């Protein structure tokens, strides 16, 4: 008895950190993204990961989506002359 996924379900590309970094270098050899940056994104929850024992499997597609986002649209301009709300 074998289990097969339905055809409409997209299988995520889960990679360990070194594999994720190697694939990123293959796509863009001149990238400035480091292994440590990817690790910090995974730990902070900015990209999706799956914990497997002591290892973290990184969703490679989510990493590419994160790196492709325009970060200038998410930042809010600093208001001068008003008391800011403490978070």
C-alpha positions, -999 to +999 in steps of 0.1 A: +000+000+000+016+033-011+005+068-004+004+094-032-003+131-029-031+146-050-019+164-081-031+198-070-009+199-039+024+217-043+053+200-025+075+226-007+112+225-014+126+220+021+164+222+024+189+223+052+209+255+055+240+244+035+218+230+007+197+262+007+228+284+005+243+262-023+211+265-044+210+303-038+246+306-050+237+285-081+209+308-089+229+340-082+267+335-080+273+371-070+248+372-042+256+391-010+234+369+011+254+348+037+246+316+055+243+335+087+217+358+073+196+328+061+200+313+096+189+345+113+158+347+090+149+311+099+154+316+137+134+349+137+105+333+119+108+356+089+108+326+066+090+293+071+109+264+086+102+229+098+120+217+129+134+182+125+152+172+157+180+197+161+179+207+125+158+233+107+144+226+072+141+258+054+113+264+028+135+274-002+106+290-021+097+311+010+133+323+012+132+333-025+099+351-019+113+369+011+144+380-008+123+392-038+101+414-017+105+452-018+115+460+017+110+498+012+072+493+011+070+476+045+089+504+064+069+532+079+083+567+078+094+581+111+072+609+123+092+639+137+078+661+165+054+636+180+057+611+208+060+576+193+042+546+206+064+522+225+061+486+213 
